[in-house]
Amino acid sequence: MWFPNLFKSSKKKSNEHTQTSFYDSLYPESVRYALSYNGSKMGAAEIKGLIPNFTDEALYLTIKALTDRETKRVFLEDLTKVFIRPDYQQTDLQALLSDWVSKIPAGTIVKGTKLAQLGRSGSANWQDHFYNLANTCFTENKEALPCLIAHTALLGFKHFVQLYRDIPHAHLMILMPEWLMDPDDDMMGYSVQLSPEPQVTLKTHDQCLVMAWTCQGAACPMQQHFCGNAFFIDDTIHSGETAGKITSFWHSEYGLSVPDDRIRVITDLRKSTH
């Protein structure tokens, strides 16, 4: 009597699965080429290729590619509405990105240098670190305003939205350092309202970070609830230059000093050099 060789069949399927998993763990060929030979320059085609297996990386590059401020605001609002859903699935984000990548202006090129670091560390590890960072801030003080420093900190945007969404009148702030440091630019970033309804608005220097009134600086009676009690979220501190510029801005605009422990990052490279 003949019996099928179940072990051989099982081994073949296992090998096929292993090979598929291996190739799925690699960036698409065009992305690898850009990182190795083209100065990490990527366009809509590379971003689209990342969506199925490297969705967070595609999100990061999409935000960078949308340079028009109002367009970026609309995208961030759409993104917030997706992340805030109680039944959120990664396929929801993939569908949103597929739609938005088609709206990236023709010829747009962005630098994807950060993808090399993400590739070395592992995207899932990076997300775990961002979740832990968000959870630490949330646990320490649910009323403190999280200020995410664009663009890399937006890799962790999902975790902040999902942790803070049930806080009454919850807000997040997305700071754009290049706007803050430009003396001729009165914009500073985006205010993200999570409740009662998701809404993203552009913010100027003279506006309250979370309320619809003019900033009163050091005289603000609500200062310690908003700008005076903020966490500043980034992925990596290299020399501390960006963090220094933001804390300098906070002092000049609001008369507030930012303690070092209010700046929260995944990796502080300053510590490894001492």
C-alpha positions in Angstrom: 0.0 0.0 0.0 1.3 3.5 -0.9 1.4 6.3 1.7 2.1 10.0 0.9 5.3 11.4 2.3 3.9 13.9 4.7 7.3 14.9 5.9 8.5 15.9 2.5 5.3 17.8 1.8 5.5 19.6 5.1 9.2 20.4 4.6 8.5 21.9 1.2 5.7 24.1 2.6 7.9 25.1 5.5 10.7 26.1 3.1 8.2 28.0 0.9 7.0 29.9 4.0 10.5 30.6 5.1 11.5 32.0 1.7 8.3 34.2 1.6 8.9 35.5 5.1 12.6 36.2 4.2 11.7 38.2 1.1 8.8 40.0 2.9 11.4 41.2 5.5 13.4 43.0 2.8 12.7 46.4 1.6 11.5 46.5 -2.1 14.4 46.4 -4.6 13.9 50.1 -5.6 14.0 51.2 -2.0 17.2 49.2 -1.3 18.8 50.8 -4.4 17.8 54.3 -3.3 19.4 53.6 0.2 22.6 52.2 -1.2 23.2 54.1 -4.5 20.9 57.1 -4.8 21.4 59.1 -1.7 18.2 57.7 -0.1 16.1 59.7 -2.5 12.7 58.2 -3.0 9.5 59.1 -4.8 5.8 57.9 -4.9 6.7 54.6 -6.6 9.1 53.6 -3.7 6.5 54.8 -1.1 3.8 52.7 -2.8 6.0 49.7 -2.8 6.5 49.9 1.0 2.8 49.9 1.9 2.1 46.2 2.0 5.0 45.1 4.3 6.5 48.3 5.6 3.3 50.4 6.3 4.8 52.6 9.0 7.8 53.5 6.8 5.4 54.4 4.0 3.4 56.6 6.4 6.6 58.4 7.4 7.6 59.1 3.8 4.1 60.1 2.8 4.0 62.8 5.5 7.4 64.1 4.3 6.3 64.1 0.7 3.2 66.2 1.3 4.9 69.6 1.5 1.9 71.8 1.1 0.8 72.7 4.6 -3.0 72.5 4.0 -2.6 69.2 2.2 -0.6 67.8 5.1 -3.2 69.1 7.5 -6.0 67.2 5.7 -3.8 64.0 5.6 -3.1 64.2 9.3 -6.8 64.7 10.0 -7.6 61.6 7.9 -4.9 59.7 9.7 -6.2 60.7 13.1 -9.7 59.5 12.1 -8.3 56.1 11.1 -6.2 55.6 14.2 -8.9 56.6 16.6 -11.3 53.9 15.5 -11.8 51.3 18.3 -11.7 48.6 15.6 -8.6 49.9 13.8 -6.7 47.4 11.6 -3.5 47.9 9.7 -5.4 47.3 6.5 -7.3 50.6 7.2 -4.0 52.5 7.2 -2.8 50.7 4.1 -6.0 51.7 2.3 -5.6 55.3 3.4 -1.9 55.4 2.3 -2.7 53.9 -1.1 -5.2 56.7 -1.7 -2.9 59.4 -0.6 0.2 58.2 -2.4 -1.7 58.8 -5.6 -2.0 62.5 -4.5 1.7 63.1 -4.1 2.7 65.7 -6.7 4.5 64.2 -9.7 8.3 64.5 -9.4 8.3 64.7 -5.6 11.4 63.3 -4.0 12.1 62.8 -0.3 15.1 61.6 1.6 14.5 58.3 3.3 17.7 58.0 5.3 15.7 57.1 8.4 14.7 53.8 6.7 18.3 52.5 7.1 18.1 52.9 10.8 14.6 51.4 10.9 15.8 48.5 8.9 18.7 47.8 11.3 16.6 48.1 14.4 13.5 46.3 13.0 10.3 48.1 12.4 8.3 46.1 15.0 11.0 46.9 17.6 10.7 50.6 16.8 6.9 50.5 17.2 7.3 48.7 20.6 9.7 51.5 21.7 7.3 54.2 20.6 4.4 52.5 22.4 6.4 52.2 25.6 7.4 55.9 25.3 3.7 57.0 24.8 2.5 54.8 27.6 5.1 56.2 30.0 4.0 59.8 29.2 0.3 58.8 29.5 0.9 57.0 32.8 2.9 59.9 34.4 0.5 62.6 33.5 -2.6 62.2 31.3 -3.2 65.9 31.2 0.3 66.8 29.9 0.3 67.9 26.3 2.4 65.5 24.1 4.3 67.5 21.4 5.6 65.3 18.7 8.6 66.7 16.8 8.1 66.1 13.1 8.7 64.1 11.1 10.1 60.9 12.6 8.2 61.1 15.9 5.0 60.6 13.7 6.0 56.9 13.4 4.6 56.8 17.0 1.6 59.0 16.3 -0.8 56.0 16.3 0.1 55.0 19.9 -0.5 58.5 21.2 -3.9 58.8 19.5 -5.0 55.4 20.8 -3.8 56.0 24.4 -5.2 59.6 24.7 -8.4 59.3 22.7 -10.7 58.7 25.7 -9.3 61.7 27.7 -11.9 64.5 27.7 -10.8 67.3 25.3 -7.6 65.5 24.6 -5.1 67.2 22.3 -1.7 66.4 20.7 0.7 68.9 19.1 2.8 68.2 16.1 5.8 70.7 16.0 7.5 71.5 12.8 11.1 72.6 13.8 11.9 74.3 10.5 8.8 76.5 10.9 9.7 77.3 14.5 13.2 78.3 13.7 12.3 80.6 10.8 11.9 84.2 12.0 9.8 85.0 9.0 7.4 82.1 9.5 4.5 82.6 12.0 3.4 78.9 11.9 4.6 76.4 14.4 2.8 73.2 13.6 -0.5 71.3 13.9 -2.9 71.0 16.8 -4.6 67.6 16.8 -7.9 67.5 18.7 -9.0 63.9 19.6 -12.3 64.5 21.4 -15.1 65.1 21.1 -14.3 64.8 17.3 -11.0 64.4 15.6 -9.8 67.6 14.0 -6.4 69.0 12.9 -5.7 72.7 12.6 -2.7 74.7 11.7 -1.3 76.7 14.6 0.6 80.1 14.6 3.0 81.3 17.3 0.4 83.7 18.7 -2.3 81.1 19.2 -2.9 78.9 22.3 -1.6 75.5 21.5 -5.0 73.8 22.2 -7.6 76.5 22.6 -9.2 79.0 20.3 -7.7 82.1 21.9 -4.6 84.2 21.6 -1.6 83.0 23.5 -1.1 85.0 26.7 2.4 83.8 27.3 3.5 83.8 30.9 0.3 85.4 32.0 -1.9 82.5 30.9 -3.9 81.1 33.8 -4.0 77.7 32.0 -0.3 77.6 31.2 0.5 74.6 33.4 -2.2 72.6 31.8 -0.9 73.2 28.3 2.5 74.5 27.2 3.8 74.6 30.7 3.3 70.9 31.2 4.2 69.5 27.8 6.2 66.4 26.9 8.4 66.7 23.8 8.6 63.5 21.8 11.3 62.6 19.3 12.9 59.4 18.2 16.6 60.2 18.6 18.7 62.9 20.1 22.1 63.2 18.3 23.7 66.4 19.5 20.7 67.9 21.2 20.6 70.8 18.7 17.0 70.4 17.7 15.8 69.9 21.3 17.8 73.0 22.3 16.2 75.1 19.6 12.7 74.0 20.7 13.3 74.7 24.4 14.8 78.1 23.4 11.6 78.8 21.5 9.4 77.7 24.4 11.3 80.1 26.7 11.1 83.1 24.4 7.5 82.5 23.4 6.0 81.4 26.7 8.6 82.4 29.3 8.9 78.7 30.3 12.0 76.6 30.9 11.8 73.0 29.7 13.4 70.5 32.1 15.5 67.8 30.5 13.1 65.1 31.7 10.3 66.6 29.6 12.1 65.6 26.4 11.3 62.0 25.7 13.1 60.0 23.1 13.8 56.3 22.1 17.6 56.8 21.8 19.7 59.5 23.4 23.1 59.3 21.6 24.5 62.0 23.9 24.7 59.5 26.7 26.8 57.1 24.7 29.4 59.7 24.0 30.1 60.6 27.6 
